[in-house]
Structure formats: structure tokens, C-alpha cells
Amino acid sequence: MILFFLAAALPVICVKDCVTEGRKKLDEPKVESRINEASATRSPWIISNGAKILRNPSGKYFYNLTSARSAVMAVVESFVFSADSVVQTSSGETGDAEKMKTFIASLPASSLPPVIDLVVVDDGSSQTGEVMNLLVRRNLLFRPVKKADGSKFSVQIGTKDFPKLEAANPSDFAILVRKKLTDEKRSLRVYGSENVIARLDSDGKTARLHVLNYGQRPVEGIRIRVRGVYKKLAMQAFGIPNAKVDEILVDGNFTEFSINELRPYAVVDLR
């Protein structure tokens, strides 16, 4: 039953000529280097479809990929953000993606709700879409809404707190959102890598953390801080048998820990 529950949320992997009619094409999930606007150095830029999926959770999607690594990340991204998707790839690139599906299907079933620290009033514009993309990349936990009801910290472009002019630079706007929310009110913080996106599910008593590495290489020495006091932390990491978290520290109402090595994907269950 557990395997069936998880498998239902996993994407279909097919080779060439997949049925994609009525589905929206998603970008190739990966990290690419871009010139930093403030200097001549290159900085990593995560290409994630998380915001697009959050914006339209009932949508149907497809990926068209030729890279084995991108196919793996498409499977992970689709699962973590609960997308109805098809992953189309060449015949030589399906092996690792199928292994990732098997890994995810082996995880204990979980129906914990996603943690939401803020809501974004979605006016349907590309500007708001890019802002949400940056919020995902900066690990800010939000939900798009048509109208704020006051129950959550809300972000709406064009208001006094969030002027439209500020949104012209989505990266700076995301920093503005983070500052106004304050770090103490964030349920999740990630230190040590610009290539990692994390998502948190919790019912207030138990939690599940998803950690995605969009880069080509393993990431070492990530530090995670989550809201809540947890005594038992169990990690399962793709490609790393007997993985476990390290250096657990409870700081007030937050739990911190380290992940010594992260390949494409890991899950940490907290109790």
C-alpha cells in the first residue's frame, strides 16, 4: 500500500514520442552559471520549475530531456512539488531516473501538509511569476493565493510594503521579502550551498524535509535549521547507504543539523 501511495505521485518516464498533448512543457532542471550583475564573476543559477508548479498545482506537465542528470532531477522535482508530469528522455538516459523512482517509492508514506510561512498574491503576471521563482530558490516557503485573508504574512506587488518598482529586480525583491518576514519567522533555513532547494512538510509534531541538489556534483557540509524541537532525525539519501545527519543542535524552538554529503536528493524525517 505504501508503494502504491507514493508511486501514484511519481512521474511517468518514457522514451521519445511520449503523449504530451495538453501538457505544459517545463524547463530542464539544472544549475547554470550566469554573470553576477555586481561583478565579473559567475554565480550559480538554479533552473527550477517549483514556482510554476506551485502556481498551477492542478496543471499537467512534461519534460523533454537528453541529460541523465536532468532526468533524475525532473523525477525528484515532480515528486517534491506534487506535479502531474511526464518525463520524456532518450533511451540511454532512463536508468538513473528509474532508480530515483525506485528510491522514492521505497520511502515511508507521508501525508504531512506543506509548511507555509507566507502567501504571495498572484496577479498572473510574469513579474510575479519570476518573484515566486526567486522565493523558491531562496528557500522561502510560500503559497500563491488570489487574495490575502490576513492569516499569513502576505506579499503583493504594488502595495506600500512591496512597491512595483522594487519587483523590477526579482532577486532584490526576494531579499526584501525575507527581511520583512524576518529570519526568526522562517521555518526553514539552508546554509552552505547555492545549488540546494529544500521544502518542508509538517503537522507541528513531526516533519519531513526534502533536500534537492540541482548541481552536477555532490554538495558537502550543508547546515539546515528547521522550526520545531525534534529528538529523532532519520535521513535517507539517494546513492548513499546508511546516510545520517550530524551535529544535531536544539536552539530554542529550532533544530539544526548537518548533512555531510548530498547527491541529487535526500529526505530527513524529524520526530
GUDO-723841 format. One record per residue (C-alpha): residue number from 1; residue in three letters; y, x, z. Coordinates in Angstrom, 2 decimals. Layout:
GUDO-723841
+-----+------+---------+---------+---------+
| seq | type |       Y |       X |       Z |
+-----+------+---------+---------+---------+
| NUM |  ALA |       Y |       X |       Z |
...
+-----+------+---------+---------+---------+
end
This chain:
GUDO-723841
+-----+------+---------+---------+---------+
| seq | type |       Y |       X |       Z |
+-----+------+---------+---------+---------+
|   1 |  MET |    0.00 |    0.00 |    0.00 |
|   2 |  ILE |    2.40 |    2.86 |    0.81 |
|   3 |  LEU |    1.78 |    4.48 |   -2.52 |
|   4 |  PHE |    2.36 |    1.18 |   -4.34 |
|   5 |  PHE |    5.64 |    0.58 |   -2.48 |
|   6 |  LEU |    7.00 |    3.99 |   -3.43 |
|   7 |  ALA |    5.65 |    4.05 |   -6.96 |
|   8 |  ALA |    7.49 |    0.81 |   -7.73 |
|   9 |  ALA |   10.81 |    2.64 |   -7.19 |
|  10 |  LEU |    9.91 |    5.61 |   -9.38 |
|  11 |  PRO |   10.99 |    6.03 |  -13.00 |
|  12 |  VAL |    8.70 |    5.81 |  -16.00 |
|  13 |  ILE |    8.15 |    9.19 |  -17.69 |
|  14 |  CYS |    7.41 |    9.06 |  -21.40 |
|  15 |  VAL |    7.33 |   11.40 |  -24.37 |
|  16 |  LYS |    9.77 |   10.84 |  -27.26 |
|  17 |  ASP |   10.01 |    7.31 |  -28.75 |
|  18 |  CYS |   10.39 |    5.52 |  -25.40 |
|  19 |  VAL |   11.56 |    1.92 |  -25.23 |
|  20 |  THR |   15.21 |    2.33 |  -24.21 |
|  21 |  GLU |   16.74 |   -0.78 |  -25.75 |
|  22 |  GLY |   19.07 |   -2.49 |  -23.27 |
|  23 |  ARG |   19.25 |    0.60 |  -21.07 |
|  24 |  LYS |   22.33 |    2.76 |  -20.49 |
|  25 |  LYS |   21.97 |    6.48 |  -21.14 |
|  26 |  LEU |   22.59 |    8.76 |  -18.18 |
|  27 |  ASP |   23.75 |   12.37 |  -18.24 |
|  28 |  GLU |   21.44 |   15.34 |  -17.88 |
|  29 |  PRO |   21.34 |   16.09 |  -14.12 |
|  30 |  LYS |   22.13 |   19.78 |  -13.58 |
|  31 |  VAL |   24.73 |   22.30 |  -12.48 |
|  32 |  GLU |   27.06 |   23.93 |  -14.96 |
|  33 |  SER |   29.84 |   26.46 |  -14.44 |
|  34 |  ARG |   33.45 |   25.46 |  -15.03 |
|  35 |  ILE |   36.66 |   27.44 |  -14.80 |
|  36 |  ASN |   38.38 |   26.90 |  -11.47 |
|  37 |  GLU |   41.86 |   25.46 |  -12.03 |
|  38 |  ALA |   43.32 |   27.64 |   -9.29 |
|  39 |  SER |   41.84 |   30.92 |  -10.53 |
|  40 |  ALA |   39.97 |   32.58 |  -13.37 |
|  41 |  THR |   36.66 |   32.33 |  -11.53 |
|  42 |  ARG |   33.89 |   29.93 |  -12.43 |
|  43 |  SER |   32.71 |   27.38 |   -9.89 |
|  44 |  PRO |   29.54 |   25.25 |   -9.96 |
|  45 |  TRP |   29.92 |   21.66 |  -11.12 |
|  46 |  ILE |   27.16 |   19.18 |  -10.33 |
|  47 |  ILE |   26.43 |   16.69 |  -13.09 |
|  48 |  SER |   25.04 |   13.75 |  -11.12 |
|  49 |  ASN |   24.56 |   10.10 |  -12.06 |
|  50 |  GLY |   24.62 |    8.94 |   -8.47 |
|  51 |  ALA |   28.04 |    7.27 |   -8.68 |
|  52 |  LYS |   27.14 |    5.48 |  -11.92 |
|  53 |  ILE |   24.01 |    4.06 |  -10.33 |
|  54 |  LEU |   25.82 |    3.05 |   -7.14 |
|  55 |  ARG |   28.45 |    1.34 |   -9.27 |
|  56 |  ASN |   25.84 |   -0.78 |  -11.02 |
|  57 |  PRO |   22.69 |   -0.80 |   -8.87 |
|  58 |  SER |   21.07 |   -3.59 |  -10.88 |
|  59 |  GLY |   21.52 |   -1.75 |  -14.17 |
|  60 |  LYS |   18.76 |   -0.36 |  -16.34 |
|  61 |  TYR |   19.00 |    3.29 |  -17.37 |
|  62 |  PHE |   17.35 |    6.05 |  -19.35 |
|  63 |  TYR |   17.49 |    9.83 |  -19.55 |
|  64 |  ASN |   16.86 |   11.80 |  -22.74 |
|  65 |  LEU |   15.96 |   15.34 |  -21.69 |
|  66 |  THR |   14.49 |   18.56 |  -23.06 |
|  67 |  SER |   14.63 |   20.69 |  -19.89 |
|  68 |  ALA |   11.73 |   20.61 |  -17.41 |
|  69 |  ARG |   14.12 |   21.17 |  -14.50 |
|  70 |  SER |   16.39 |   18.31 |  -15.60 |
|  71 |  ALA |   13.38 |   16.03 |  -15.92 |
|  72 |  VAL |   12.41 |   16.84 |  -12.33 |
|  73 |  MET |   15.94 |   16.11 |  -11.11 |
|  74 |  ALA |   16.04 |   12.88 |  -13.10 |
|  75 |  VAL |   12.95 |   11.68 |  -11.23 |
|  76 |  VAL |   14.47 |   12.64 |   -7.87 |
|  77 |  GLU |   17.92 |   11.22 |   -8.64 |
|  78 |  SER |   16.48 |    7.96 |   -9.91 |
|  79 |  PHE |   14.35 |    7.57 |   -6.79 |
|  80 |  VAL |   17.01 |    8.51 |   -4.23 |
|  81 |  PHE |   19.67 |    6.25 |   -5.77 |
|  82 |  SER |   17.13 |    3.45 |   -6.45 |
|  83 |  ALA |   17.65 |    3.25 |  -10.21 |
|  84 |  ASP |   15.51 |    1.32 |  -12.69 |
|  85 |  SER |   15.09 |    4.14 |  -15.18 |
|  86 |  VAL |   13.04 |    5.71 |  -17.93 |
|  87 |  VAL |   12.84 |    9.49 |  -18.24 |
|  88 |  GLN |   12.28 |   10.48 |  -21.87 |
|  89 |  THR |   11.32 |   14.10 |  -22.43 |
|  90 |  SER |    9.33 |   16.33 |  -24.75 |
|  91 |  SER |    5.59 |   16.71 |  -24.27 |
|  92 |  GLY |    5.89 |   20.19 |  -22.78 |
|  93 |  GLU |    8.33 |   19.14 |  -20.08 |
|  94 |  THR |    6.44 |   16.33 |  -18.31 |
|  95 |  GLY |    4.20 |   18.37 |  -15.99 |
|  96 |  ASP |    6.66 |   19.19 |  -13.21 |
|  97 |  ALA |    8.25 |   15.76 |  -13.43 |
|  98 |  GLU |    4.86 |   14.12 |  -12.90 |
|  99 |  LYS |    4.23 |   16.47 |   -9.96 |
| 100 |  MET |    7.52 |   15.33 |   -8.44 |
| 101 |  LYS |    6.47 |   11.69 |   -8.82 |
| 102 |  THR |    3.22 |   12.51 |   -7.04 |
| 103 |  PHE |    5.12 |   14.27 |   -4.25 |
| 104 |  ILE |    7.47 |   11.31 |   -3.75 |
| 105 |  ALA |    4.57 |    8.85 |   -3.81 |
| 106 |  SER |    2.93 |   10.84 |   -1.00 |
| 107 |  LEU |    5.90 |   10.34 |    1.33 |
| 108 |  PRO |    5.60 |    7.75 |    4.12 |
| 109 |  ALA |    7.15 |    4.45 |    3.07 |
| 110 |  SER |   10.67 |    3.83 |    4.33 |
| 111 |  SER |   12.89 |    0.78 |    4.11 |
| 112 |  LEU |   15.86 |    2.11 |    6.08 |
| 113 |  PRO |   19.26 |    0.95 |    4.81 |
| 114 |  PRO |   21.70 |    3.49 |    3.36 |
| 115 |  VAL |   24.40 |    4.73 |    5.70 |
| 116 |  ILE |   27.89 |    3.63 |    4.61 |
| 117 |  ASP |   30.94 |    5.38 |    6.08 |
| 118 |  LEU |   33.48 |    3.85 |    3.71 |
| 119 |  VAL |   33.89 |    1.43 |    0.84 |
| 120 |  VAL |   35.66 |    2.00 |   -2.46 |
| 121 |  VAL |   37.38 |   -0.96 |   -4.10 |
| 122 |  ASP |   36.12 |   -0.72 |   -7.67 |
| 123 |  ASP |   38.64 |   -1.91 |  -10.27 |
| 124 |  GLY |   36.27 |   -0.98 |  -13.10 |
| 125 |  SER |   38.49 |    1.87 |  -14.35 |
| 126 |  SER |   37.25 |    5.27 |  -15.47 |
| 127 |  GLN |   39.63 |    6.81 |  -12.93 |
| 128 |  THR |   37.93 |    5.06 |  -10.04 |
| 129 |  GLY |   34.57 |    5.99 |  -11.54 |
| 130 |  GLU |   35.46 |    9.69 |  -11.53 |
| 131 |  VAL |   36.76 |    9.45 |   -7.96 |
| 132 |  MET |   33.42 |    7.95 |   -6.89 |
| 133 |  ASN |   31.64 |   10.76 |   -8.73 |
| 134 |  LEU |   33.55 |   13.32 |   -6.65 |
| 135 |  LEU |   32.84 |   11.42 |   -3.44 |
| 136 |  VAL |   29.10 |   11.65 |   -4.16 |
| 137 |  ARG |   29.41 |   15.36 |   -4.92 |
| 138 |  ARG |   31.25 |   15.91 |   -1.62 |
| 139 |  ASN |   28.54 |   14.02 |    0.28 |
| 140 |  LEU |   30.79 |   11.18 |    1.38 |
| 141 |  LEU |   28.70 |    8.06 |    1.96 |
| 142 |  PHE |   30.30 |    5.03 |    0.33 |
| 143 |  ARG |   29.57 |    1.72 |   -1.34 |
| 144 |  PRO |   31.60 |    0.24 |   -4.21 |
| 145 |  VAL |   32.99 |   -3.25 |   -3.49 |
| 146 |  LYS |   35.13 |   -5.71 |   -5.40 |
| 147 |  LYS |   37.24 |   -6.48 |   -2.34 |
| 148 |  ALA |   37.53 |   -4.81 |    1.06 |
| 149 |  ASP |   36.86 |   -7.05 |    4.06 |
| 150 |  GLY |   38.12 |   -4.72 |    6.79 |
| 151 |  SER |   34.69 |   -3.99 |    8.24 |
| 152 |  LYS |   34.69 |   -0.42 |    6.89 |
| 153 |  PHE |   37.23 |    2.28 |    6.16 |
| 154 |  SER |   38.35 |    1.35 |    2.65 |
| 155 |  VAL |   39.70 |    3.30 |   -0.30 |
| 156 |  GLN |   41.70 |    1.53 |   -3.01 |
| 157 |  ILE |   43.60 |    3.44 |   -5.67 |
| 158 |  GLY |   47.19 |    2.29 |   -5.92 |
| 159 |  THR |   47.73 |    1.49 |   -2.24 |
| 160 |  LYS |   50.17 |    3.25 |    0.09 |
| 161 |  ASP |   47.42 |    5.39 |    1.63 |
| 162 |  PHE |   45.86 |    6.23 |   -1.74 |
| 163 |  PRO |   48.59 |    6.37 |   -4.42 |
| 164 |  LYS |   47.53 |    6.16 |   -8.07 |
| 165 |  LEU |   49.30 |    9.45 |   -8.79 |
| 166 |  GLU |   47.04 |   11.22 |   -6.30 |
| 167 |  ALA |   43.96 |    9.97 |   -8.16 |
| 168 |  ALA |   45.04 |   11.86 |  -11.29 |
| 169 |  ASN |   43.11 |   14.79 |   -9.80 |
| 170 |  PRO |   39.82 |   13.26 |   -8.55 |
| 171 |  SER |   38.83 |   16.44 |   -6.72 |
| 172 |  ASP |   42.03 |   16.48 |   -4.66 |
| 173 |  PHE |   41.74 |   12.73 |   -4.16 |
| 174 |  ALA |   38.25 |   13.16 |   -2.69 |
| 175 |  ILE |   39.68 |   15.71 |   -0.26 |
| 176 |  LEU |   42.39 |   13.19 |    0.67 |
| 177 |  VAL |   39.72 |   10.56 |    1.36 |
| 178 |  ARG |   37.78 |   12.98 |    3.53 |
| 179 |  LYS |   40.88 |   13.88 |    5.55 |
| 180 |  LYS |   41.87 |   10.26 |    6.15 |
| 181 |  LEU |   38.32 |    9.30 |    7.10 |
| 182 |  THR |   38.16 |   12.42 |    9.35 |
| 183 |  ASP |   35.11 |   14.62 |    9.76 |
| 184 |  GLU |   34.25 |   13.06 |   13.13 |
| 185 |  LYS |   33.67 |    9.72 |   11.43 |
| 186 |  ARG |   31.41 |   11.17 |    8.76 |
| 187 |  SER |   27.72 |   10.53 |    9.31 |
| 188 |  LEU |   26.65 |   13.47 |    7.19 |
| 189 |  ARG |   27.94 |   16.96 |    6.50 |
| 190 |  VAL |   26.31 |   19.73 |    4.45 |
| 191 |  TYR |   27.19 |   23.41 |    4.77 |
| 192 |  GLY |   26.10 |   26.41 |    2.72 |
| 193 |  SER |   25.85 |   25.24 |   -0.89 |
| 194 |  GLU |   27.95 |   23.58 |   -3.57 |
| 195 |  ASN |   24.82 |   22.64 |   -5.53 |
| 196 |  VAL |   23.41 |   20.19 |   -2.98 |
| 197 |  ILE |   23.85 |   16.44 |   -2.73 |
| 198 |  ALA |   22.46 |   14.65 |    0.32 |
| 199 |  ARG |   22.02 |   10.96 |    1.13 |
| 200 |  LEU |   21.27 |    9.40 |    4.48 |
| 201 |  ASP |   19.39 |    6.22 |    5.40 |
| 202 |  SER |   19.32 |    4.95 |    8.98 |
| 203 |  ASP |   18.91 |    1.89 |   11.18 |
| 204 |  GLY |   20.64 |    3.60 |   14.12 |
| 205 |  LYS |   17.37 |    4.64 |   15.77 |
| 206 |  THR |   15.56 |    6.52 |   13.03 |
| 207 |  ALA |   16.87 |    8.16 |    9.88 |
| 208 |  ARG |   15.74 |    9.65 |    6.59 |
| 209 |  LEU |   17.73 |   12.38 |    4.89 |
| 210 |  HIS |   17.33 |   13.10 |    1.19 |
| 211 |  VAL |   18.46 |   16.56 |    0.05 |
| 212 |  LEU |   18.77 |   17.28 |   -3.69 |
| 213 |  ASN |   19.33 |   20.75 |   -5.14 |
| 214 |  TYR |   20.79 |   20.37 |   -8.64 |
| 215 |  GLY |   20.82 |   24.13 |   -9.27 |
| 216 |  GLN |   18.18 |   26.08 |  -11.14 |
| 217 |  ARG |   17.35 |   28.36 |   -8.22 |
| 218 |  PRO |   16.24 |   27.65 |   -4.65 |
| 219 |  VAL |   19.02 |   27.42 |   -2.08 |
| 220 |  GLU |   18.66 |   29.28 |    1.20 |
| 221 |  GLY |   20.31 |   28.73 |    4.54 |
| 222 |  ILE |   21.66 |   25.16 |    4.35 |
| 223 |  ARG |   23.08 |   23.68 |    7.54 |
| 224 |  ILE |   23.01 |   19.89 |    7.99 |
| 225 |  ARG |   24.90 |   17.76 |   10.52 |
| 226 |  VAL |   23.99 |   14.09 |   10.91 |
| 227 |  ARG |   25.29 |   11.40 |   13.25 |
| 228 |  GLY |   22.80 |   10.47 |   15.96 |
| 229 |  VAL |   20.70 |   12.17 |   18.62 |
| 230 |  TYR |   17.21 |   12.98 |   17.37 |
| 231 |  LYS |   14.40 |   14.87 |   19.10 |
| 232 |  LYS |   11.76 |   14.85 |   16.38 |
| 233 |  LEU |   12.54 |   16.13 |   12.89 |
| 234 |  ALA |    9.86 |   16.35 |   10.20 |
| 235 |  MET |   10.56 |   17.84 |    6.78 |
| 236 |  GLN |    8.59 |   17.60 |    3.58 |
| 237 |  ALA |    9.84 |   19.77 |    0.73 |
| 238 |  PHE |    8.66 |   19.85 |   -2.87 |
| 239 |  GLY |    6.89 |   23.12 |   -3.62 |
| 240 |  ILE |    6.96 |   24.36 |    0.00 |
| 241 |  PRO |    3.81 |   23.61 |    2.02 |
| 242 |  ASN |    4.27 |   23.13 |    5.77 |
| 243 |  ALA |    8.05 |   23.10 |    5.47 |
| 244 |  LYS |   10.04 |   22.58 |    8.65 |
| 245 |  VAL |   13.63 |   22.54 |    9.81 |
| 246 |  ASP |   15.01 |   25.30 |   12.02 |
| 247 |  GLU |   17.69 |   25.90 |   14.65 |
| 248 |  ILE |   17.97 |   22.30 |   15.87 |
| 249 |  LEU |   21.06 |   21.65 |   17.98 |
| 250 |  VAL |   22.35 |   18.43 |   19.55 |
| 251 |  ASP |   26.14 |   18.43 |   19.76 |
| 252 |  GLY |   27.46 |   15.27 |   21.41 |
| 253 |  ASN |   26.40 |   12.37 |   19.19 |
| 254 |  PHE |   25.38 |   14.63 |   16.31 |
| 255 |  THR |   22.23 |   16.56 |   15.45 |
| 256 |  GLU |   22.44 |   19.80 |   13.49 |
| 257 |  PHE |   19.65 |   21.78 |   11.88 |
| 258 |  SER |   18.99 |   24.34 |    9.16 |
| 259 |  ILE |   16.89 |   24.22 |    6.02 |
| 260 |  ASN |   15.84 |   27.77 |    5.27 |
| 261 |  GLU |   14.79 |   27.11 |    1.67 |
| 262 |  LEU |   15.37 |   24.16 |   -0.62 |
| 263 |  ARG |   13.85 |   23.81 |   -4.07 |
| 264 |  PRO |   14.60 |   20.63 |   -6.05 |
| 265 |  TYR |   14.11 |   18.10 |   -3.27 |
| 266 |  ALA |   13.31 |   17.68 |    0.40 |
| 267 |  VAL |   13.09 |   14.78 |    2.84 |
| 268 |  VAL |   13.77 |   15.03 |    6.57 |
| 269 |  ASP |   12.68 |   12.17 |    8.82 |
| 270 |  LEU |   14.55 |   12.04 |   12.14 |
| 271 |  ARG |   13.42 |   10.17 |   15.25 |
+-----+------+---------+---------+---------+
end
